[in-house]
Every structure is written in structure tokens, then in C-alpha cells.
Amino acid sequence: LFPYTTLFRSCTRDSKTTGLRNINFRQICKMYPNPATDEIYIDCSEKQFVKMQVYSILGECLMQRELTDFKNAIDISSLPKGNYLVRLFGNDWTEQYNLIKE
């Protein structure tokens, strides 16, 4: 499907070293339904600036939005049927989802 199928979670840096101290496996946002037809919903557990990008399987960015609410409705009706990659970026975290558009 996608070359990057791993769901990334946030990492924190130890201020005394240059390496990663630990990995936080909490999921900040969730995306549903999947598969979807005309609309997806992205719910975030924390109110913060979140950038959303939708990529084709060829890596082309097809859609970009800024999400500012806990619950966000995203119109995907203009996308053709197929597989997509949805990436969410917060201040110090990234999440990635595979999306099937029917």
C-alpha cells in the first residue's frame, strides 16, 4: 500500500543529551470512518494546532488543512477512489494513517 505504514508517535528529547529519551505511545488524534466515502472525521484529544495532509500513493500532497477543533469534519468527496496516506502534525508529534476512499 504505502511505503510508510508505521504509525509515528511523539518523541521527547532529553535536554541533557542529543538522543531520544523515550517514546510516548499515546494516540493524540483518531480518524474515522475507514474506509470512507465523502467525509472523514478527525478527533483530537488535546486542543492545539494540528496540520493535516493527505498524500496519494505516489507521494503527491493532494490536500492540506489546519485543524483547530477537538472534532473536525474533512470533505474528501473530490478525491477519487483509492488508497491515501493521512499525516497529522502537532507541535512535537506526528501521526500517520492509511485511508481507503470508496
C-alpha positions in Angstrom: 0.0 0.0 0.0 2.2 2.8 1.3 6.0 2.9 1.7 5.5 4.4 5.2 3.0 2.2 7.0 4.2 2.7 10.5 2.1 4.9 12.7 4.5 7.5 14.2 4.1 8.7 17.8 5.5 11.6 19.6 9.1 11.5 20.9 10.6 13.7 23.6 14.2 14.8 23.8 16.3 14.7 26.9 17.6 18.2 27.3 20.9 16.9 28.6 21.6 14.7 25.6 21.1 14.7 21.9 19.3 11.3 21.8 15.7 10.4 22.3 14.8 9.8 25.9 11.6 7.9 25.5 8.7 7.3 23.1 5.2 8.3 24.1 2.7 5.8 22.6 -0.4 7.8 23.3 -2.6 8.5 20.4 -3.5 12.2 20.2 -5.9 12.0 17.3 -8.2 9.4 15.7 -9.5 9.3 12.2 -12.8 7.6 11.2 -14.6 6.1 9.3 -12.1 4.0 7.3 -13.0 3.1 4.6 -14.7 6.4 3.9 -16.8 7.8 1.0 -17.4 11.6 1.2 -16.1 12.7 4.7 -13.7 11.7 7.4 -13.6 12.9 10.9 -10.5 13.6 12.9 -11.0 13.9 16.7 -8.1 15.2 18.8 -7.8 14.7 22.5 -5.9 17.9 23.1 -6.8 21.4 21.7 -3.8 22.5 19.8 -2.7 23.5 16.3 -2.8 20.4 14.1 -1.8 20.3 10.4 -3.3 17.6 8.2 -2.0 16.5 4.9 -3.4 13.8 2.5 -1.0 12.1 0.1 -1.5 9.9 -2.9 0.3 6.5 -3.0 2.8 8.3 -5.3 3.6 10.7 -2.5 1.8 13.8 -4.0 0.2 16.0 -1.4 -3.4 16.4 -2.6 -5.0 18.1 0.4 -3.8 20.2 3.3 -5.8 21.7 6.2 -5.2 23.2 9.6 -7.4 21.6 12.3 -8.2 23.8 15.3 -11.1 22.0 16.9 -11.4 18.8 19.0 -13.7 17.4 16.3 -13.0 18.1 12.6 -15.0 17.0 9.6 -12.9 16.8 6.4 -14.6 16.7 3.0 -12.8 14.1 0.8 -15.5 13.8 -1.9 -13.2 15.4 -4.5 -10.7 12.5 -4.1 -11.0 9.6 -6.5 -11.5 6.1 -5.1 -8.2 4.6 -3.8 -5.7 4.4 -1.1 -4.2 7.5 0.6 -1.9 8.5 3.4 -3.1 11.0 6.0 -0.4 12.7 8.1 -1.2 14.8 11.2 1.5 17.1 12.7 1.3 18.7 16.1 3.9 20.8 18.0 6.1 17.8 18.9 4.4 14.8 17.4 3.3 13.2 14.1 0.7 10.6 13.4 0.1 8.7 10.1 -2.9 6.8 8.9 -3.7 4.8 5.8 -7.1 5.8 4.3 -9.3 3.9 1.9 -11.6 6.1 -0.2 -14.6 4.2 -1.6 
